[in-house]
C-alpha cells in the first residue's frame, strides 16, 4: 500500500511538470488586444528568443508595419496573407543577432490561421521581426515555395484571442505592403 501511495505521488508530481501550460504573451494595440501562446515545447530556440525579447524590453517601440493580402502582391506567384511586426528599423534589428532556424519539418508546427512565426531573409537571420498568418499558409512551411531556399519560416506559437484585431490591422491602408500608418504596439508582455 505504501509503495502504491509513493508511486501515485511521484506520478502526479511528474504529470504536473509535464502538463505545464505554455507561456502566453499579450499585445496591446489601438485596435485591441492580441493574446498569443508561445510553443516552448516544439520550437524551443525560436520561442526562447522571442520571450527573451519580451522580457528584456526589446519590443518597447515595436509596431505592426506590414500587411500582405492577396490584392497587394502582384509580382508574387506564391501569394500569402500575413501581418508583420517588430522593430521595423534596420539599425535596431541589426543590434540583435540571428538565431538558429527551426524549420516546420523539425518542429511539426504549421503555418495555419493565427500562427505566429519569425520573419527572415536567409536561414539563421531571424531575430526580432515576426508575423501572424491569416488562414492556412502552407507555402511558408518547410518545402513551401514562398522562399526559393525551401526552408520555410520558423513557426513558434498561435493566437488564442484577438484574430479580429489581426484582421483589422491587415485591412488598413498600405503602400506596397507597408502600412501608411504603422500600428503602435503599446506593450508586449507575459501574462502567464
HELIX and SHEET records of a PDB file:
HELIX    1   1 UNK A    2  UNK A   18  1                                  17    
HELIX    2   2 UNK A   44  UNK A   56  1                                  13    
HELIX    3   3 UNK A   70  UNK A   72  5                                   3    
HELIX    4   4 UNK A   90  UNK A   93  1                                   4    
HELIX    5   5 UNK A  104  UNK A  107  1                                   4    
HELIX    6   6 UNK A  138  UNK A  140  5                                   3    
HELIX    7   7 UNK A  163  UNK A  170  1                                   8    
SHEET    1   A 9 UNK A 174  UNK A 175  0                                        
SHEET    2   A 9 UNK A 178  UNK A 190 -1                                        
SHEET    3   A 9 UNK A  24  UNK A  29 -1                                        
SHEET    4   A 9 UNK A  32  UNK A  38 -1                                        
SHEET    5   A 9 UNK A 154  UNK A 161 -1                                        
SHEET    6   A 9 UNK A 115  UNK A 118 -1                                        
SHEET    7   A 9 UNK A 130  UNK A 133 -1                                        
SHEET    8   A 9 UNK A  82  UNK A  86 -1                                        
SHEET    9   A 9 UNK A  63  UNK A  68 -1                                        
END                                                                             
